[in-house]
Amino acid sequence: MTHHLVLSYDLHKKMEIYRPHKAYPVELAQFHSADYVEFLHRITPDTQHLFRQELTKYNLGEDCPVFENLFEFCQIYAGGTIDAARRLNNQLCDIAINWAGGLHHAKKCEASGFCYINDLVLGILELLKYHARVLYIDIDVHHGDGVEEAFYFTDRVMTVSFHKFGDLFFPGTGDVKVLINVFLCFLYLYLLDANTTDLSPGALEIGEREGKFYAINVPLKDGIDDTSFTRLFKTIISKVVETYAPGAIVLQCGADSLAGDRLGCFNLSIDGHAECVRFVKKFNLPLLVTGGGGYTKENVARCWTVETGILLDTELPNARLDTFKLSLARANQHGLSCEIYGLYDIDPTTFLRMVCNLPDDVLPFSLIEQENLNSKSYLSTIKMQVLENLRSIQHAPSVQMQEFIILWLLIAVIYEFQVPPDFYIPEFDEDEQNPDERMDQHTQDKQIQRDDEFYEGDNDNDHMDVGQDNDASSTKLSMLPS
C-alpha cells in the first residue's frame, strides 16, 4: 500500500527505484547461524509437524508462524536492505529506503516478534565494510533488541532505541537503568566468560567489553506525544552524533509508535514521527531508512509516504488526510477499478471506514487521544542518564582501518566462489530453459518490466546512467520496493 501511495503522489519520478535481489543463504549467514538459515529454507506449512523440536529451538510458532514462501519473503526484504547498503557504500545514492525492511527482533539463532532474518544487522555489516562507525537509530514502539544484541560488544556500532518499556511490554528489554538478567544471562551463556560480565541485579543494559556505553536505550511510558518525543529525540541524537561521529546512519522507522496503532501505546502524529526523519536527514550523512512495525496499515502507508516526501525535500499537501488517494492506493494494490471510488460528497469518516474496511471500534487517526504518562521529571531523568553514559565514552573511537581492510580482503579471497558480487543479476537464456519446468514467481518477475516501478519517459532507469544526478533533487535517493 505504501508503494502505491508513493506512486499516486508521483514521488517515484524524483528518485531511482530498484527491484532488490533475493539474498543468498551465504549472505544471510554473515550474521545468522548456518543451521538456522538452512531450517528456514527447508520448513513449510505442510512439513512443520515433522519438526516440532526444531520449531521450539528456533522459536517459530505463535509470534513467528510458518507460512508459504517464508524463506523467499526473508530473502526479498533482507536483499533490499543489503542492496541499499551497497548502493550507499558505492556512493550511488545519498539516501536509500527499504520500507519492507526493519525487522529488528530476529536473533542470530532464532526468530522473534514476527522477525525471522535481521536485515538491519546485515545492512549494518555491509556498511561497516566502508565506514569505521555506524549509528543505528530505532523509533519503533518496541525495543530494537536484535540489533542491540548483535553489536553489544563492539564500539563500531552505536545503537539508540526509543521505545515503550514496562508493563511486560514486548520484548521486555531496553531499560536505561536496571536490566532484568534475562538478556545478559543469555549473552553470558552464549558468548561470555564468567569473569568478564557483571550479572548483578543492578547491571546496566549499556553494552559490554569494547561496546560498553555504546548501547543507548530510551525507555518511555504510554501516551508520549509529539512535543515530548521530538524534544527528547533531538537532544539525544544531537549529542550522539557529536560524540560518536558516525560515517553512516541506519534509521528504523517503525510506525507502530503512531497514535491509534493496534499494538502500540504512544500518541505520536505522523508529523511528529516524520520530524525525527527530517532531523536525522539534516546531518547529511549516508542514510539507510527502513520500515518496521505498524499494525494499523492505513496510518503506516500515510506515514511512510510522508517520510518519503521529506527525504525527497517534497512537501505533500494534505497527505495525512487525503483518504481518496489512500483508497486509490488500496484499490490498485488489490487490482480493483478506481472508478468505483469516485465518491467526493460522502463524510470523510464514513468514507474511510468503507474504503479501508475499518471496524467500528477503530477511530480515524486524527481523533485518537491518549493520556501522556511521561512526566517532565521522568523524561529529564532519562535524558540525564543517557547523556551521562555518553560522557563515559571517548569521542569518535578509533579503528585500525588498515588491519580492517586487510581482514576484508582475506575474507573476500576465502569466499571468492561463495559470496555473489554486489548487484549480481542472473542471466536468463530462454532457449536453454526447460519448458517442462515451472519457474517460480520471483524468476518470472525478473523478466517482466512492471509499469509501476520505473520512471516515465526519458528518466526511465533503462535510459539513464547509474551515476547520473536526478534533476528533481540534489540528493540522490534510491528506494527498493517490496
Stockholm file with secondary structure:
# STOCKHOLM 1.0

chainA/1-482         MTHHLVLSYDLHKKMEIYRPHKAYPVELAQFHSADYVEFLHRITPDTQHLFRQELTKYNLGEDCPVFENLFEFCQIYAGGTIDAARRLNNQLCDIAINWAGGLHHAKKCEASGFCYINDLVLGILELLKYHARVLYIDIDVHHGDGVEEAFYFTDRVMTVSFHKFGDLFFPGTGDVKVLINVFLCFLYLYLLDANTTDLSPGALEIGEREGKFYAINVPLKDGIDDTSFTRLFKTIISKVVETYAPGAIVLQCGADSLAGDRLGCFNLSIDGHAECVRFVKKFNLPLLVTGGGGYTKENVARCWTVETGILLDTELPNARLDTFKLSLARANQHGLSCEIYGLYDIDPTTFLRMVCNLPDDVLPFSLIEQENLNSKSYLSTIKMQVLENLRSIQHAPSVQMQEFIILWLLIAVIYEFQVPPDFYIPEFDEDEQNPDERMDQHTQDKQIQRDDEFYEGDNDNDHMDVGQDNDASSTKLSMLPS
#=GR chainA/1-482 SS CHHHHHHHTTGGGGSEECCCCCCCHHHHTTTSCHHHHHHHHHCCTTTGGGCHHHHHHTTCSSSSCCCTTHHHHHHHHHHHHHHHHHHHHTTSCSEEEETTCCCTTCCSSCCBTTBCSCHHHHHHHHHTTTCSCEEEEECSSSCCHHHHHHTTTCSSEEEEEEEECSTTCTTCCCCSSCCCTHHHHHHHHHTCCTTSCCCSTTCCSSCCGGGTTCEEEEEECTTCCHHHHHHHHHHHHHHHHHHHCCSEEEEECCGGGBTTCSSCCCCBCHHHHHHHHHHHHTTCSCEEEECCCCSSHHHHHHHHHHHHHHHTTCCCTTTTTCHHHHHHHHHHHTTCCGGGGCCCSSCHHHHHHHHHTCCTTSCCGGGCCCCCCCCHHHHHHHHHHHHHHHHTSCSSCCCCHHHHHHHHHHHHHHTTTTSCCTTCCCCCCTTTSCTTSCCCHHHHHHTSCCGGGSCCGGGCGGGSCTTCCCTTCSSCEEECCC
#=GC SS_cons         CHHHHHHHTTGGGGSEECCCCCCCHHHHTTTSCHHHHHHHHHCCTTTGGGCHHHHHHTTCSSSSCCCTTHHHHHHHHHHHHHHHHHHHHTTSCSEEEETTCCCTTCCSSCCBTTBCSCHHHHHHHHHTTTCSCEEEEECSSSCCHHHHHHTTTCSSEEEEEEEECSTTCTTCCCCSSCCCTHHHHHHHHHTCCTTSCCCSTTCCSSCCGGGTTCEEEEEECTTCCHHHHHHHHHHHHHHHHHHHCCSEEEEECCGGGBTTCSSCCCCBCHHHHHHHHHHHHTTCSCEEEECCCCSSHHHHHHHHHHHHHHHTTCCCTTTTTCHHHHHHHHHHHTTCCGGGGCCCSSCHHHHHHHHHTCCTTSCCGGGCCCCCCCCHHHHHHHHHHHHHHHHTSCSSCCCCHHHHHHHHHHHHHHTTTTSCCTTCCCCCCTTTSCTTSCCCHHHHHHTSCCGGGSCCGGGCGGGSCTTCCCTTCSSCEEECCC
//
